Amino acid sequence: MSALPAELTVRDVRNVDLDAVAELERLSFPVPWKREFFASEVGAPHRFNRVVRTPDGRLAGYVFCAFAGGEVHVNKIAVDPSYRRRGIAHLLMQEVLDLSARVRAEEIYLEVRPSNDPARNFYSSLGFRDVGRRPQYYADGEDALVMSLFLPAPSPSP
Ligand SMILES: CC(C)(COP(=O)(O)OP(=O)(O)OC[C@H]1O[C@@H](n2cnc3c(N)ncnc32)[C@H](O)[C@@H]1OP(=O)(O)O)[C@@H](O)C(=O)NCCC(=O)NCCS
């Protein structure tokens, strides 16, 4: 893995990010979410949506999550192809882990295509395990694997 670019900015997704998010989405997924779908997530309750920007303002990656009832659901994560294997998805998932601790979540889960070896390896490297399968989950008919990371119970307050 080559070094992360210096001075990356990680912050909440804003409307101004949506064109770049939709463009990276089209580069990254066979059936991409539409821009309007991302727009409806920005500012919605119980959401955690973050972007990574490079010092020259390029979008390097994003993560979109929803959380409720002790669970955090990762809806989307993607990294610009020219920045992959440099730890940016790891950085974004660290943000998700920090959120999970703040909201005292017990589990982080997500769906992934069985054919998506890079993503499955990535999640496995963080300790996610296969816990289920959703038949024909994706619009093109591919099943989804459900992967979960179970989190240690927070220590009781003194
Ligand atoms: C999956 C994805 C988000 C990973 O982003 P990334 O920034 O390249 O990942 P990182 O650099 O943080 O990788 C961390 C670890 O994950 C694993 N990993 C990541 N990409 C991998 C690949 N292509 N092949 C094998 N292992 C991989 C490795 O263990 C890696 O550590 P290493 O580089 O030290 O070996 C990126 O490939 C992507 O955007 N893919 C297209 C969108 C997508 O499929 N999203 C997930 C949908 S469920």
PDBQT file of the ligand as one rigid body, heavy atoms in Angstrom, charges set to zero:
ROOT
HETATM    1  C1  LIG A 201     -13.648  -1.807  -2.012  1.00  0.00    +0.000 C 
HETATM    2  C2  LIG A 201     -12.981  -0.432  -2.016  1.00  0.00    +0.000 C 
HETATM    3  C3  LIG A 201     -13.920   0.582  -1.333  1.00  0.00    +0.000 C 
HETATM    4  C4  LIG A 201     -11.658  -0.508  -1.222  1.00  0.00    +0.000 C 
HETATM    5  O1  LIG A 201     -11.105   0.799  -1.167  1.00  0.00    +0.000 OA
HETATM    6  P1  LIG A 201      -9.528   1.065  -0.921  1.00  0.00    +0.000 P 
HETATM    7  O2  LIG A 201      -9.370   2.472  -0.487  1.00  0.00    +0.000 OA
HETATM    8  O3  LIG A 201      -8.778   0.625  -2.127  1.00  0.00    +0.000 OA
HETATM    9  O4  LIG A 201      -9.214   0.073   0.280  1.00  0.00    +0.000 OA
HETATM   10  P2  LIG A 201      -7.981   0.180   1.312  1.00  0.00    +0.000 P 
HETATM   11  O5  LIG A 201      -6.785   0.732   0.606  1.00  0.00    +0.000 OA
HETATM   12  O6  LIG A 201      -8.439   0.890   2.537  1.00  0.00    +0.000 OA
HETATM   13  O7  LIG A 201      -7.752  -1.392   1.592  1.00  0.00    +0.000 OA
HETATM   14  C5  LIG A 201      -7.649  -1.926   2.880  1.00  0.00    +0.000 C 
HETATM   15  C6  LIG A 201      -7.468  -3.430   2.756  1.00  0.00    +0.000 C 
HETATM   16  O8  LIG A 201      -8.614  -4.016   2.092  1.00  0.00    +0.000 OA
HETATM   17  C7  LIG A 201      -8.177  -5.117   1.249  1.00  0.00    +0.000 C 
HETATM   18  N1  LIG A 201      -8.365  -4.761  -0.168  1.00  0.00    +0.000 N 
HETATM   19  C8  LIG A 201      -8.748  -3.569  -0.670  1.00  0.00    +0.000 A 
HETATM   20  N2  LIG A 201      -8.817  -3.617  -2.022  1.00  0.00    +0.000 NA
HETATM   21  C9  LIG A 201      -8.462  -4.867  -2.369  1.00  0.00    +0.000 A 
HETATM   22  C10 LIG A 201      -8.324  -5.541  -3.626  1.00  0.00    +0.000 A 
HETATM   23  N3  LIG A 201      -8.550  -4.902  -4.810  1.00  0.00    +0.000 N 
HETATM   24  N4  LIG A 201      -7.939  -6.830  -3.624  1.00  0.00    +0.000 NA
HETATM   25  C11 LIG A 201      -7.702  -7.483  -2.474  1.00  0.00    +0.000 A 
HETATM   26  N5  LIG A 201      -7.789  -6.906  -1.238  1.00  0.00    +0.000 NA
HETATM   27  C12 LIG A 201      -8.184  -5.610  -1.199  1.00  0.00    +0.000 A 
HETATM   28  C13 LIG A 201      -6.693  -5.276   1.552  1.00  0.00    +0.000 C 
HETATM   29  O9  LIG A 201      -6.588  -6.128   2.698  1.00  0.00    +0.000 OA
HETATM   30  C14 LIG A 201      -6.293  -3.858   1.912  1.00  0.00    +0.000 C 
HETATM   31  O10 LIG A 201      -5.102  -3.766   2.669  1.00  0.00    +0.000 OA
HETATM   32  P3  LIG A 201      -3.663  -3.765   1.877  1.00  0.00    +0.000 P 
HETATM   33  O11 LIG A 201      -3.775  -2.771   0.758  1.00  0.00    +0.000 OA
HETATM   34  O12 LIG A 201      -2.708  -3.370   2.968  1.00  0.00    +0.000 OA
HETATM   35  O13 LIG A 201      -3.478  -5.174   1.368  1.00  0.00    +0.000 OA
HETATM   36  C15 LIG A 201     -12.637   0.023  -3.470  1.00  0.00    +0.000 C 
HETATM   37  O14 LIG A 201     -12.000  -1.044  -4.145  1.00  0.00    +0.000 OA
HETATM   38  C16 LIG A 201     -13.836   0.477  -4.292  1.00  0.00    +0.000 C 
HETATM   39  O15 LIG A 201     -14.223   1.646  -4.253  1.00  0.00    +0.000 OA
HETATM   40  N6  LIG A 201     -14.442  -0.468  -5.050  1.00  0.00    +0.000 N 
HETATM   41  C17 LIG A 201     -15.594  -0.127  -5.902  1.00  0.00    +0.000 C 
HETATM   42  C18 LIG A 201     -16.834   0.143  -5.068  1.00  0.00    +0.000 C 
HETATM   43  C19 LIG A 201     -17.200  -1.043  -4.195  1.00  0.00    +0.000 C 
HETATM   44  O16 LIG A 201     -17.148  -2.188  -4.619  1.00  0.00    +0.000 OA
HETATM   45  N7  LIG A 201     -17.593  -0.735  -2.934  1.00  0.00    +0.000 N 
HETATM   46  C20 LIG A 201     -18.024  -1.744  -1.990  1.00  0.00    +0.000 C 
HETATM   47  C21 LIG A 201     -19.415  -2.171  -2.305  1.00  0.00    +0.000 C 
HETATM   48  S1  LIG A 201     -20.096  -3.337  -1.133  1.00  0.00    +0.000 SA
ENDROOT
TORSDOF 0
